[in-house]
Amino acid sequence: MAPKLTLIYFDSGFWRAEMCRLALHIGGVEFADRRCTREEFRAGKLAGEWPFGSVPVLLVDDGASVTRIAQSPSIARYCGKLAGLYPTDYLAAALVDQVLDSANDCTATLSTSMRETDMVKRLEMRKDLASATLPTWLGYYEALLEKTDGPFFAGETLTVADLCIAGLLGWLTSGVLDGIPTSLADPFPRLIALVGAVSKHPKVQEWTKLHAKL
């Protein structure tokens, strides 16, 4: 019997959880999409329910016990395997892994500016992020895509790596980040094509219509 899955995150379409939700939905894998409030998150943290004190967390209930999986790349790998969106070949899997793991590093470049409460200082920090740091990261992804024969990181095959970076790029160019232009990805045609290919997937469109938020 397949385990019962519960994915816990805030009521947000942020890439860390959304790539996992999408993977399961695309693969037709049943799961409970539990969207916690900030109060519920804090209570869960105090109770030790989150292995590293943060969400997303995936609960895997096999009927005898419940296993908690934390860290978005690890959850994405597990969900990708269940959904058929993760390679069985070791080398191909490593290439997907590098993309999943890099998304945390790219996101971390914004951490200091997000903690800055002085808007003038925040915008000053983001000038460099928008002009150099983030374009460098997007250039890394563009270079990886240039080596493939299709729109995705694995060529013609959709994987969780594509869901991850499409979500990351959607966040970066959404306009919710003060000082980060919505045109950030314009110089990177392969990345734009990737986002387009992901967004056109029927299951992605189905999920987005019902659930997507930033």
Secondary structure as GFF3:
##gff-version 3
##sequence-region A 1 214
A	DSSP	beta_strand	4	10	.	.	.	ID=ss1
A	DSSP	alpha_helix	15	26	.	.	.	ID=ss2
A	DSSP	beta_strand	32	36	.	.	.	ID=ss3
A	DSSP	alpha_helix	38	46	.	.	.	ID=ss4
A	DSSP	beta_strand	57	61	.	.	.	ID=ss5
A	DSSP	beta_strand	66	70	.	.	.	ID=ss6
A	DSSP	alpha_helix	72	83	.	.	.	ID=ss7
A	DSSP	alpha_helix	90	108	.	.	.	ID=ss8
A	DSSP	alpha_helix	111	115	.	.	.	ID=ss9
A	DSSP	alpha_helix	119	128	.	.	.	ID=ss10
A	DSSP	pi_helix	129	133	.	.	.	ID=ss11
A	DSSP	alpha_helix	134	146	.	.	.	ID=ss12
A	DSSP	alpha_helix	160	172	.	.	.	ID=ss13
A	DSSP	alpha_helix	189	199	.	.	.	ID=ss14
A	DSSP	alpha_helix	202	211	.	.	.	ID=ss15
###
